[in-house]
Amino acid sequence: MKKLFLLDAFALIYRAHFAFIKRPLINSKGLNVSAITGFTNTLWDVLKKEKPSHIAVVFDLPTPTFRHDMYVEYKANREKQPEDITLAIPYIKEIIEAFNIPVAFCEGYEADDVIGTLAKQAEKEGFDVYMMTPDKDYAQLVSDKVFLYKPARMGNGVSIMGVEEVLEKWQIKRVDQVIDVLGLQGDAVDNIPGIKGIGAKTAVKLLDQFDSIEGILANTEQLKGKQKEKVEAGREDALLSKKLATIALDCPIQFDADTYKVEPFNRDALKKVFSELEFRTLIKRILGASAVDNSGVQTDLFGNVITTKESSAKISTKTESIADKSIDNVAHEYHLVQTAEQRSNLIKKLEKEAAFCFDTETTGLNVSEAELVGIAFSIRPHEAYYVPIPVNQEEAKAVLQEFKELFENPTIAKIGQNIKYDILMLKWYGIEVKGKYWDTMLMHYVLEPQNRHNLNYLAETYLNYSPVSIETLIGKKGKNQLTMRDVAPEKIKEYAGEDADITLQIKIELDKLLEGDLLNLYNEIEEPLIDVLVEIEYNGVNLDVPFLEEYSKVLEQDISAIKKKIFDAAGLNTFNLDSPKQVGEVLFNKMEIPYRWKKTKTGQFSTNEEKLSELAQNHEVVADLLTYRSMAKLKSTYVDALPKLVSKKTGRIHSSFNQALTATGRLSSQNPNLQNIPIRSERGREVRKAFIPKDTGHILLAADYSQIELRLVAQISGDEAMIQAFQDGLDIHKATAAKIYGVRLDEVTKEQRYNAKTVNFSIIYGAGATNLSKNLGIKRAEAKALIDQYFNEYQGLKKYMETVVEEARANGYVTTLKGRRRYLRDLKSQNSMVRSHAERNAINTPIQGSAADMIKLAMIKIYKAIQDKGLKTKITSQVHDELIFDVPTNELEQVKDLINENMKNALENLQVPILVGMDTGANWLEAH
């Protein structure tokens, strides 16, 4: 079969780049290889799976095209090409050349036009043509022999669209009407105007009635009202837009079958470029394992070099192809354990091991509400056991009772992926899991904090293995999705067994990499913190729901009043205050408030908080609008939402803490996000009144570190003047003010102290003179003078800031006092803004990260001390530098001393004294 694939290069490159935008793939040289990796994998998948007889990769050129001559604003809104893509393109072209694949382009035309021209020429020669791109515009070219081929993404398979699929998707009668739809609705990305106010649905209705744009324009007398006005006003734009949206089929390029024939690739050239990029897995996948230089370098899936403990002795040298490993092509033995005898035999087997891996299957992710469906175990690679748990809860508890002693045996280590969830699930069934924990998610988080840590990613990265998707068992998300309870145990066995098996294998691989300070970090902080977080999540927080219900009514009245005030000021009965478009038109058109910024890409006024805040001082209606927004958000996000999170089982809120999310090591939480509970505004603070103790015999205690980041700045930088100020017990902001203003401590004014406080925090967060001048409302020259004087007084801090950036640039990372790493590839960026951001992170991360390590250590020590003393006090939450406790009133004084001692001494051998502030109250607001 004659089968031609035409690849839209930049569409695929951009798609690959942005697929990894939150977790970019970086090699040891600091190069972002996301686009290169994604494009190469896509190209190889096409060659291997589709087996085309002919192929070409089509590029856009950086020069203007005929469309720019036709319409000067064409693509004017496009953002500058990301630097990482610019750096990736030469490598991508080198890889294409090594594959012996021809590259096509035409001066004055876009890739769409080149692909369209080649596709139609090849069609006439009897080829089946596949245009490979995520771009919808190509649908206009589809025919019986020409297809739109959208590559797989985000768990969705490949999409191949022929004539029937295009007509159904676009709801049109003929394929060429795609151009008319595009002409009518326009395209904000390419800045094609279309007819203002006409969207896709309206366009389809008009075409159904009048066939084409020309037909619509010839029959405007049949249209009515606003629609008629829009079409008549947009006549010229519609005709222009149709021309701009039409893919040219007459590019000066000729399809030659011999030129585009698939040829064998150049193994040496591919190995050379892959080796330079450190793509060891792609070398294995495409060239075979024998082509890999196993000289003691361990890498991840996309080529990041990782130093191992014992070099090549620990790296597999198997010669078989390891491409596309999955449950379908890897031999495995997963056993279903259903009878009492089988369970007994399994328990005896597990009891003999020093460690076992386990994974729970449940009916949902909300652990306080979910039911246990089954447990999978693994002690050897490619072997697993799945134990179904009965639906009847009494029977379930009876089965689990058989495993209780095993799980609670402290001499047997437990291995898992996000093991906190599994431990917590078993705790709800009365099992207290004990022993050393090896959590592959946390092990990887310690190694590579800025990458992903989910099971799929780890399996693909370290095992070249693609796990079964849960959607194959329970379907896609939505109202028709099943739960694991609805799936037959025989099917779950394969899925759950694989999870336990793969987790065990990942743990074996990560063992080779986790060493030194990073192993200590895992053992001393991340692993022991698991039990603390399990306890916090299990206990939950008591919520005063009646208080929130009453407060919601108060807010509703306040919102209604301020809405009326805004409508009156605008001279309108009503408009949608939640519509940025309507708000912009009312403020800046109707009320004629001066607008001095660029409009958005869609031509609207920007009404974001930053811009409105600048106007609020001089325009009361704008200030009222900001007040409305804050009240509406407060009501919907917190006051009305929090009661919905109360567990039906316990009557409490059980927030879930994320231990492997932030680059600095800080904890975060969700459902609810406790870090975001408001504190700055008076109305927002009221929400904290809803967080209350267990009962009248308990009280809430909040303990927080005083100026912890500034104290750690002094410690880490070694600045003698700052250390001395803290040792002398001085108010650091007042002391700083005295130094930079050249006055005695007792002469420092409130304004000077405020300015000094702003400078202190601005410096550690990397703010320059421009930002400081804005924060203080002073001239830039004054701000610069303050910073210069600051560094003159704190020379040790200035030296630290310079040194830490230099060392980070040389090493590729910075570390906290406990050895936590953050990798900063952008320190080598050619983009000055990107590089400056990385430099600020290099300065700030050791400080923020050390503060994160400190409060984690404090939590661990306090939790252990409470247990050792048999106290009933509970840690209920952690927010930034604050810990909240639910304390029996008769334990209060004892607990205060215990908390103070352990928080102050969480980090040892500090030169700077640590101070802890404490307060108590009948609710969180009182205690804060």
VEXDOTOR-762299 format. One record per residue (C-alpha): residue in one letter; y, z, x. Coordinates in steps of 0.001 Angstrom, whole numbers, plus 524288, in hexadecimal, padded with zeros to 5 digits. Example, Ala and Ser with C-alpha at 12.3 -4.5 7.8 and 13.67 -1.06 7.14 Angstrom:
a7EE6C81E788300Cs7FBDC81BE483566
//
This chain:
m800008000080000k80DA27FC94804C5k814E680973803A0l822C180B3D808CBf8296E8187880A2Fl83837818B380C10l83D5B8262080FE6d84B6482A2A80D01a84DB683126819F1f859A78397A8174Da8555783D70809A9l848A0842A080F75i84F67848C381B37y8594185014812D9r84E7A8545180999a8468E859E5814EDh8525F860A781ADCf856798677880E59a8488C86B1C80AAEf84941874F3815DAi857C387822814F8k85584886B481257r84B0A887E581CC1p84D5E87CE982698l842B3879288301Ei8479687BB383DE8n840BB878EA84AC6s842448810285725k84DB5878A385BC8g8558987C2B84FBEl8542086EB684982n852F886E5483ABFv846E3865F1838B7s846418671B829DFa84A17858FC82743i84190853B083240t835AF85B7582DEAg837378583881F8Df839A5849CF821DAt82E418488882B64n824D284F748224At82936846C78170El8278683A9581F50w81A0083EC2823D5d815D384219815FBv819898346581198l8123E82DE181CAFk8063A8365381AE9k8053B837AF80C2Ce80B5882B2F80703k806748224A811F5p81114817DD810B4s80EAA80AA3816D3h81D37809228199Fi82849812D081B8Da836918141F81F7Ev8406481F298209Cv84DE481B7781BBFf85A418220A820D9d8683F8227881C2El8728681F3C82658p87E778280082884t887C981C9F825EFp88E0C8198A818A0t886FB810A080EFBf88B39806668051Fr88C3B811547FB10h896F2817DF802FEd89E6680AF9802B2m89C7B80AA17F3F9y8A078818E07F1BBv8A7368208B7FC7De8A32882DA77F685y894A782A337F70Ck88D24835E27FC9Ca89A2A83C2780041n8951C849847FC0Br88953849348050Be8892F8548980E83k88838851FD81D03q87A5885005821C2p8749C85D178263Ee8746785E64834EDd865DD86194834C1i862FF8547982E4Ct86B8F84D3E83814l863E1853668433Ba856E98507783C83i858F4841E483A27p8567383D328483Cy84980844858484Bi845BE83EF883B0Ak8489A8312883FBDe840A6833B084C06i8353683854843A5i8364682C5683ACEe83620823A4846DAa82A3782AD584C37f823468280C83F59n826768199E8419Fi82D688191C83484p838D480F9E83335v8465C8149782F9Aa84EE880C9C82663f85D8E80CF782385c868C0803CF8203Be8770D8048F82406g87F9180646817FDy8744B80A5F80F2Be86D678170B80BBAa85F0781A2F80D34d85D99818577FE6Ad861D880A2F7FFC9v8590F8077F80B73i84D5680D7580488g8508E8060C7F80Et851A67F9177FF3Dl844FF7FB0A806E5a83DCE800097FADBk8410C7F4187F2A2q83DDB7EAB67FDB7a830C27F16080033e82DD37F1837F1A7k82ECE7E2B57F17Ee824CD7E2397FC7Ag81B147EA017F464f81D367F7837FA1Ad81C7B8043F7F2ACv828FF80ADB7F733y82B7C819857F764m8398681DFB7F95Fm8382182B9E7FEEBt84403833D47FB83p8485583F3B7F2F7d8541E836F87EEAFk853C8833FF7E00Dd85C6A827D07E16Ey850D881FEC7E675a84AFA8203C7D8CAq852EA813EC7D5BAl84A2680C367DF1Fv83D0A80FFB7D94Cs8343A8050D7D462d825C88022E7D2AFk824A2801377E191v82FA980A2A7E62Ef82E6E818EC7E4ADl836F3824CE7E705y82F4C82E757EF68k834BE83C4B7EF8Fp82E3C844C77F9F7a82847851F77F6B2r8313C85DC37F691m8316386C3C7F2BEg8234586C3B7EE62n824A785FD57E656g81C52854387EA02v820878465F7ED20s8274183F417E1E8i82535830947E0ACm82DA3829EE7D686g82AE081C827D120v83183815747C5EFe82B8281DF77BB5Ae82F3F82AA77C234v83D428262E7C487l83F2A8221B7B669e839C482F127B1A7k8419C837817BB1Cw84E818307C7B8E1q84C1382E277AA44i84FDC81FC67AB6Bk84A0E812BC7A720r84B1280B257B3E8v84AFF80F477C231d857EC8087B7C519q85E80811BC7BB72v85D5C81C437C5EEi86973815F77CBDDd870C0817057BEFFv86D408256C7BD9Bl8722A827F47CB64g87E79820317C8ACl88177827CE7BC54q87E9F8359A7C119g88362833A37CEFCd87E8183AFC7DADFa885F7846AF7E03Cv87E40846477ECFCd8825A838487F012n88F89839DD7E943i88C8682F077DF8Ap895FA831DC7D44Fg88E8F82D0B7C83Fi8952382F957BB2Bk89ADA83D397BAA0g893F78456F7B05Bi887F583CA07AF37g87B4C842FB7B3A1a86D6183E077B4A3k869AD840B97A668t875B0839EB7A0F8a873B482E907AA59v865CA82C897A585k86A1A82CD07973Dl874D1822D1799CCl86B90819D57A12Ad8618981AE27965Dq86BE8815D178D19f8734480C06795A4d86982808927A087s872BD808C77AC52i8800780D787B11Ee8858A8000F7AE0Bg87FC8800F57A05Ei885E180E5E79E4Cl89348809DC7A2E8a8929E7FDE979A18n890138066678E27t8991C8121678FBEe89E1881009781DBq890DB8152677D3Al892E8821F478470k89A0582D7677E76g8A3368386F7821Ck8A2E383E5B78FA5q89783835E2793E9k89F488298E79131e8AAEB82F0B79893k8A27C832867A452v89BEA825357A4FFe8A87C81D7F7A37Ca8AF7C825EE7AD78g8A41A824A27B6FAr8A21F815DC7B593e8A5EA812607C386d89ED681E0C7C956a8926381A5A7C210l8924180C617C729l8957E810EF7D4E9s88B1B81B8A7D455k880BB811E17D00Ak883CC809627DBD8l88360815207E4E5a8765F819B67DF38t86FEB80C577E03Bi866F680B387EC04a869AA7FE877F34Fl85E097F5687F4F1d864607EBAF7FE32c865687F30880B18p864E87EA2581715i857167EE6981A8Bq84A267E7628193Df83D047ED8B81621d8330A7E93482032a825227EDD381DC8d821947ED9D82C30t82D617F5F582FE5y82A668008A825F3k81BB780120827EBv8164880EBA82AD0e8124980F8C8391Fp80B0F81A0A840EBf814698247D845ADn817B282730853E2r8104A833B885709d817488363A863E9a824C08345585E06l8219883D2E85289k81C0B847B585B57k8282684705863E8v831E98490C858DEf82963852F8851BFs827C985ABE85E61e8366A85A90860C1l8389685FAC852F5e82D6186987854A6f82615863C6848F1r818B0868A284CF5t8137E8688283F2Bl817D085A7F83CF0i81151856C4849C0k804D085CE984496r8066E856FD8372Ai809618491D83B79l803C9847DD84932g7F8A6851AD84819a7F6A585F2F84E07s7F2418594F85AFAa80002853F485D0Dv805F38619285D2Cd80996867BD86A12n803A38754686851s80AB787B32873D5g80D338886D86E24v817678853486405q815EA889B2855FBt81E808833084BD3d820828833183D55l81E61877C58341Cf82B258710D83707g82ABF872DE845AAn8318E87FB0848CEv82C3C884D78559Ci82781892D4854A6t8237B89AAB86094t815E48A07285F97k8100C8AC5A86607e8055C8A58386D8Bs809108972586D80s7FF3688C6886B3Ea7F34D8950E86A83k7F7608986485CB8i7FA2488A8C8582Bs7EFC2882B88511Ct7EAF1876F9858D4k7E25B8714884E39t7E2668627E84EDFe7E03D85F41840A4s7EBB385AA68386Ci7F25A86601831B8a7FB5185E088291Cd7FCED861C681AE5k7F40086DA181ABEs7F1A48731180D41i7E745879CC80538d7E18E86C658023En7DE64868D48104Ev7DC69875E08173Fa7CF1787C5881646h7CFDF889C481011e7C7CD893E1808FBy7CEDF89AE87FE0Dh7C61D8A4087F641l7C7BB8A8FE7E85Av7C4A88B7917E7C3q7C1EC8BB597D9A7t7B6FF8C5597D8ACa7B7228D3AF7DC8De7ACD28D0E27E6DDq7B4C18C5BD7ECADr7C0D18CE5A7ED11s7B9388D93E7F3B9n7B4198CFE97FE1Cl7C1CC8CAA58006Ci7C77B8D850801EAk7BCF08DBDD80BDCk7C0358CF8A8136Bl7CEDA8D2618134Ce7CD0B8E0AD81729k7C70E8DC7282416e7D3198D4B4827F4a7DEE98D96D82FAEa7E76F8D16C8267Df7E6678C8C581A90c7EF998BF5F813DAf7F1D38C06380542d7F9E58B9A37FADBt7FBD58BD597ECA1e7FC668B3B97E15Ct804AF8B8477D5F1t80A728B3C97C914g8185E8B3497CE58l821FA8B6357D934n827FB8C2337D2C1v81ED38CC0E7D8C7s822708D73E7CF9Fe81EB78CF037C3BBa813EE8C6237C900e8054E8C84D7C7B1l7FB728C6EB7D28Av7F2728BB297D0ACg7EABA8BBC67DD4Bi7EA728BEDF7EBD6a7E6588B5D77F6E6f7E1808BAB58041Es7DF658B41981136i7DA6B8B92E81E42r7D70B8AC4D824EFp7DDAB89EF2824DAh7D8908959081A70e7D1A48A0788132Ba7D69C8A8648079By7D2528B0627FBDBy7D8CB8B0D47EE8Dv7D72F8BC7E7E579p7DB998BA067D75Ei7E19D8C5C37D065p7DE4E8C7597C1DCv7E8908C5687B747n7E5698D29C7B13Eq7EDBF8DC557B8C9e7E3AB8E73E7B878e7D95D8DE117BDD8a7E3468D9307C7C6k7E5D58E6FB7CC9Da7D7368E9587CDADv7D5618DD617D657l7E1288E1067DE9Dq7DC098EEDB7E01Fe7D0BD8E8FC7E7D2f7DA918E3A47F1C9k7E39E8EF8C7F205e7DD658F6307FDC1l7DD798E96680557f7EBEB8E6DC802FBe7EFA78F5048059Dn7E8268F59081285p7F2E28F72781CDDt7EA0A8F2B7827FDi7E8A58E4E78229Da7F46E8DBF482484k7F8C68D3A8818F6i7FD678C59281A97g8055E8BE4881070q810558B4BF80DA8n81BBD8BC2B80783i812788C7A680736k81C848D087800B1y819F58C9887F3DEd80B488CB9B7F4DBi80C9D8D9E87F8C7l815F88DC407ED89m80CF58D57B7E3E3l801A58DE407E7ECk80A768EA367E741w80CD18E7607D8CFy7FE008E85B7D762g7FD408F5747DE5Ci7F9708F0967EBE2e8019B8F5247F791v7FF368EAFA8022Ak7FF128F11280FBCg7FD338EC8781DA7k804518E359826DCy80A7C8D7AC8200Bw80AED8CA05825CFd813E08C23C81CF1t8146F8B3FE82141m821618B21981A34l827BD8BD2D821D1m821218B98E82E9Ch827048AC1482D7Fy8341D8B182828FEv834F18B95B8358Bl831808AD4B83D89e83A0E8A3638368Dp843698AA3682D29q84AA589DED82927n83ECC895E182552r836CC8967E818E0h82BBD8A05281813n823F889C4C80C01l81564899CC80CE6n8167388B1080B6By82035889FD8167Fl8186C892CC81F87a80BB888BA581C7Ce811CB87E6981F2Bt818B18835482B61y80DDA88ADE83214l801678853882C38n8055387746828A0y7FFEE87ABF81B50s80519877FB80DB2p8011E882C380412v7FDC3880597F5DAs809A28811A7ECEBi808EE88B8C7E26Ce80DC0881327D8EAt8007987A877D9DFl7FB0A8868D7D2F9i805AB88AEA7C99Bg80E4987EE87C838k81CA587D097CAF3k827128870A7C7A7g82B23887197B98Ck8270E88C2B7AC5An8199A885DC7AD62q8164E88BC17BA9Al809EF8940B7BA6Bt807A08A0DB7C18Fm7FC6A8A37D7CAD2r7F5F28AADD7BFB9d7F41189DD27B8C7v7ECC4897997C441a7DE128985E7C65Fp7DA058A1757D19Be7D26F896537D805k7DF1F88EAD7D96Fi7E71989A7B7DDAEk7DCCF89D497E805e7E094891067EF8Dy7EF32893877EE8Da7EEE28A22E7F14Cg7E4658A0F27FBA9e7EC9B896CC80296d7F88C89FCC80240a7F1298AAED808C0d7EA488A1EE81261i7F6AE89AC38166Bt7FE648A7738179El7F4038ACC5820C5q7F4958A06E8290Ai803718A0F58299Fk802BB8AF2582DFEi7F9B48AB2083919e803908A0D483D6Dl80F548A9E083C60d808348B43484459k809558AAE484FE1l818078AA4184E95l81C848B7D384AB4e81EBB8BFC285707g828698C82C85E7Cd834B58CC8085768l8313E8C47984B76l823FB8CAF984A1Dn82AB18D82984B92l834838D43884124y829608D10D837E7n821DB8DD8583AEAe82D758E6D583AE2i835C98E15882FD8e830988D67182741e822938DB308258Dp8254D8E99D822A0l830678E5A28197Fi826698DF5C81056d821DF8EC9080B28v82FF58F0F480933l833608E4E880135v826CC8E5F57F95Ce82AB68F3CC7F59Bi838B58EFD47F22Ce8344B8E4677E9C4y8298C8EC437E33Bn832748F7A17DFA4g83D898EF127DADFv84AD38F3AF7D623n84E858FA397C968l8585E8F2827C166d861658F7B47B6C8v85F9B8EC877AD1Dp867B98F2A47A204f8734B8F3D07AB5Bl872668E5557AED0e871428E17F7A086e87DD48E8DA79D76y884968E36F7A978s880C08D5AF7A54Ak8880D8D7BE7987Ev894228DC7579FCBl893D18D0917A8A5e892088C78379D02q89E7D8CCF2796ECd8A5F38CBC57A3C4i8A11B8BDD37A596s8A5528B9F6797DBa8B2CC8BFC079A16i8B5288B8DF7A6F6k8B0108ABEB7A1A9k8BA158ACA5796A6k8C4B38AFB27A08Bi8C1078A3B27A89Ff8C07089AC979CA6d8CDCF89FA379831a8D3A989D467A59Fa8CE2C88F797A595g8D2F788CF5797BEl8C542889847931An8BC4F88EF3788B1t8B0D788E27791F3f8AAE08872879DA1n89EC88898D7A5DCl8A2568937E7B04Fd89518891387B6A7s897C1882AE7B8AAp89E74880247C5D2k8A2A1872D37C0C2q8A9538782B7B489v8AF6A883817BBF4g8B4E987A2A7C61Ae8BAA4871187BBEAv8C10E87C5A7B480l8C6B5883217C07Bf8CB34877687C83Bn8CDD686CFD7BE0Bk8D1CA874067B1A0m8D8298800B7B7CCe8DCB5878547C3C4i8D960882ED7CD9Ap8DB3E87CB47DB1Cy8CE7E877DE7E12Er8CED58751B7EFDCw8C0A9872F27F358k8B797867417F372k8B02C864C17E6FFt8A15E865A57E6C2k8988E859F77E94At897EB857747DABAg8A6B8857277D9AAq8A8278649C7D378f8B16586F9F7D6EAs8AAB287A277DEE5t8AB3B887557D81Dn8A35388F8E7E18Ae8A6DC89DBC7E3E5e8AD3589B6B7F11Dk8B70D891AE7EBC6l8B9CC899237DF41s8BBF38A5B37E6E7e8C71589F347EE40l8CD7B89B997E159a8CAE88A87B7DA71q8D63F8AFB77E0D4n8E0498A6B67DA82h8D93B8A2BE7CE05e8D4818AD657C4CBv8CBA18A42B7BD41v8C41A8A1337C9C5a8C2AB8AFB67CCB1d8BDA78B19C7BED5l8B3FC8A6817C0A5l8AE8A8ACF47CCECt8AD6A8B9C47C581y8A6268B2D07BA91r89CAF8ACC37C43Es899D88B9B47CAEEm897828C0A27BDE9a88EE98B5B67B89Ek886C58B59E7C507l885CB8C4697C51Bk880FB8C4777B71As877198B9697B83Et8720F8BBF57C5FCy871168CAB57C5BFv874778D1EF7B93Ad86C448C95E7B033a862258C53D7BA50l85E148D24F7C022p857E68D7E57B3ABk84F4A8CBCC7B2D1l849758CF597C00Bv844A98DCAC7BB87s835CC8DD2B7BC48k82EC68DEA47AF52k824638E64C7B67Dt82D038F05D7BD4Bg83A648EF937B6E4r8405C8EDD57C469i845AB8E2AC7CCA4h83CDD8DE707D7D1s844CB8D6437E153s83D3C8CE157EB26f8417B8CEEB7F961n841368C30580238q83D518C6EB80FE4a83C978B940815BFl848A88B234810F7t854EF8B490818FFa857238AFC4826DFt85CB18BCF382B02g851788C56582636r858CC8CB4A81AB6l851448CE1780E54s854CD8C755801B8s8501C8C9BF7F3E9q84E268C2667E74Bn84BCD8C52E7D8E8p855BC8CB137DA02n85CFE8C84D7E694l8619A8D6277E960q86A578D18D7F481n872B28CA4E7EAA1i874EA8D5697E102p883E78D5787E06Bi88BEC8DFBA7E78Br899638DA067EA43s89F408D8C97DCAFe8A13F8E41D7D353r899AD8DD3D7C885g88EDC8D97E7D1EEr88D318E7517D6F1e88A238EBBF7C91Fv87CF58E4B77CA18r8789C8EE9E7D448k879A88F9497CA00a86D8F8F34B7C3B8f864F68F6F17CF5Bi860BC904E17CCC4p856C890F097D191k84920910D07CC3Cd84D3891BF97C330t8565F927A07C22Eg84EA592EB57CCB4h852259242C7D692i85E9C91F567DCE3l8621B912CB7E40Dl865C9913CD7F25Ba86C3C908897F9A3a86C88908CF80885d873768FE688104Dy876CF8FBD781E68s885268FD96821DFq88B0D8F1A9828AEi87D978EE4E82DF2e880C98E08283245l88CB38E4D083A20r884C38EFB18405El87A628E5BF8440Fv884F48DCA684951a888F78E78585288q87AD08EA4185652i876CE8DC1D85870s883438D7C785F5Bg8840B8E401867B2d892C58E44A865D5e896D58F15686BBAa8A3518F2F9863CCm89C548F0BF856E9i890E08F97885A9Dq89A5B9044285E85a8A1A79033C85198f895099054A84A0Cq890939104485314d89D9991717850EFg89B909162F8424Al8A7D090E1684055d8AAB690582834ABi8A73E8F89C83B51h8B0F78F0AE83371k8BBE18FA418365Fa8B7FA8FA99844B1t8B80E8EBCF84523a8C56D8EB6583E96a8CAEB8F4EA84894k8C6068EC468539Ai8CA668DEFC84EA5y8D7958E3CA849AEg8DA178EC948555Bv8DCBF8F8FA84D8Ar8D732906C184D37l8CC26909B3843B3d8D4E69122983B56e8DEED9072A83A87v8D5A68FCF3834CCt8DA388F8538276Ek8D1668F4CA81BF6e8D4E88E67E81DB0q8D1A58E6E382C2Er8C4898ED5F82956y8C1838E33681EEDn8C4E98D83782852a8BC9A8DE52832FCk8B1238DFC68299At8B2638D16E825FEv8B2D08CDAF83461n8A6E68D61D8377Cf89E728CF7182D50s8A4578C1FB82F77i8A0D08C27E83DD5i892838C60883BD1y891228BB738317Cg897378B17483A97a8A3B08AEDF832EBg8AE918A88483AD0a8BD4B8A953839E2t8BDF88A01282E3Dn8B4EB8A826825B7l8BAF88B4E982A1Fs8C8A18B006826C7k8C3CE8AC5F81934n8BD1D8B9868173Cl8C9128C13581B85g8D3438B823815CCi8DA1A8B682822E4k8DD8B8AAF182B86r8D2F08A52C8340Fa8DA8C8A8828405Ce8DB0B8B6CE83C3Aa8CC778B6B883976k8C9AB8B0B8846B5a8D2098BB0884D52l8CA548C5B584656i8BD6D8BFD584AD4d8C2568BE5B858CFq8C6CE8CC8085914y8B9E58D0B8852EFf8B2088CA4C85DB8n8BB4B8CFBB867DBe8B7C98DD5F86319y8A94C8DAA4860BAq8A5F48D26186C91g8979A8D63086C3Bl896738D07F85E9Ek89CE88C3D8862E0k893868C2A886E57y887E98C51886558m88C478BA6E85BF8e88D448B0A786713t8808D8B4C686D8Fv8782E8B51D86146v87C088A72D85DCAe879198A25B86B91e86BD58A91586BA7a868948A41585E11r86BEA8964486222a862F28979686DEEn857B089E69866D2g85919898238597By859678A54F8529Av85FB28B2C5851D7t858E48BFE28503Ft85B618CCDB84990l859D78DA218500Ck84BAD8DA1684B5Fg848CE8CC6885064r849E38C4D384396r84D5E8B6AD84673r855ED8ACC983FA9y8555389ECF84483l862568978E844FAr860028892584798d86DBB8857F8432Dl8738388B8F84F70k870D387E4A855A9s8767D8767484A6Dq8806786BE784D87n8879C86F7A8410Ds891B7879D8844A0m891C2880118370Bv882F688134836CAr882F588664844B8s88D868907B841AAh885AF8957483616a879D38974283EE4e8823289E6B848EAr886C98A7DC83E62n878948AA2683AA5a8753A8ACA9848E4i87F8C8B7598495Bn87CAF8BD5483C25t86DD98BC8083B03p86A9E8C6E48454Bi873B58D00B83DDAq86F3E8CCFD82FF9g861298CBE28345Cs861758D8EE83B64a8674C8DF3082F34a85C2C8D93082756d852068DE57830DBm8587C8EBA88308Bi8581E8ED92821E3k84A1E8E88E82152l846308F29382B95a84D738FD0E823FCm845FA8F976817A5i839098FA4581EDFk83C2590780824EBi8417490D5F8184Fy835CB9087581077k82C5090E7B81A3Da833D291B5981AACi833EA91C5080BD2q8253F919E980B8Fd822729237D81696k829F192E3880F9Ag823CE92B4180265l8310A929407FBE8k832EE9224D7EEEFt83F8A91B717F2E0k83EB690C9D7F1C9i8463D901B47F885t84A748F9347ED1Fs851FB8EE5B7F3DAq858A38E9588000Fv8659F8E22D7FF3Dh86C1A8DD6A80BC5d86E418E9E5813EFe86B3A8F31E808B7l85ED28F9E48041Ei85D998FF707F65Df8545490A9A7F325d84F72910DF7E69Bv84ED591F4B7EA43p8499992B237E2DDt855139348F7E2A8n84CE593F447E901e84A6A936737F4E5l8587A932077F6B1e85CCE93A4780253q8501993848809B5v8506F929AB80740k85EA59286980B84d85B5792DD0818FAl84F2E9255B819EBi8568F918E88165En8621191BD181F46e8596191EA982AF8n850F59128D82993m85C189092F826A9k8640790DFF8324Fn8587790CE583B8Fa85272900538367Dl856368F98D84330e8545D9017684F87n85C8F902C085BE1l8697C8FE838560Bq876299020A85CFDv87D949016085036p87BEE90C6584638i876D490819838F3l87CE790DF582CC2v876A190E1781F4Fg87E4491012812CBm877769162380718d87ACF9185A7F8DEt8738091C167EC97g8757A919967DE3Ca86FEC917937D0B2n87078908E07D327w871EB8FF597DE5Fl880A78FE1E7DCE2e8828890CCB7DDF1a8798890D747E9B0h87FBA9021E7F100
//
